[in-house]
Each structure stands twice: as C-alpha cells, then as structure tokens.
Amino acid sequence: MNEEQLESRTVHCPYCDAPFDLLIDLSQGSQLTWEDCHWCCAPIQIRIEIPLDEEQPAEVMLGRDDDVL
C-alpha cells in the first residue's frame, strides 16, 4: 500500500443512506469489492474505476449486493 496514493471519500450506504468514509488505494487500479455498512451491516458492492489520465479523479460507484455495477 502506497500512502501517497490513498484517498478518502465520504459516501452513503445504498441501503440506509448513512454517510461513511471510504479509503481508496489508487495504486491498486480499478477494482470491485464488497464492504459491510458500519451502521446497518448490509453488504455494499463497491466499484472503483481508476482513469488512465491521472488528472481525472477516480470514479466510485456503490450499489446493493444484487445490483449490477
């Protein structure tokens, strides 16, 4: 993990809409992962798209467990 490439984003749970901070490791490239909501414990699907152009911000999409992202 490269600490210089860590980015924090405030996002909202797609189930209960509770805000939480998501730490993104930009050095890992685009990825699909799951994380449980800290408030309602529902499984959140997280897709992170890292653009090839470093000037563009990473795109973070959250969805319910059965959503297609």
C-alpha angles and dihedrals in degrees: 000000000000109000091202089063097050116113128186120215129183108226136167129239110250089219107045099010092232113155120236138166116254118199112214123198103210092189091069095067126221114342147167119221143151130234130179118240111253090221109038099017092229117148111255120201111218124194117188118191116194111199120224089231105077090205090069120080122243114263116231121194124184126195144163117274093262097043119110109232 
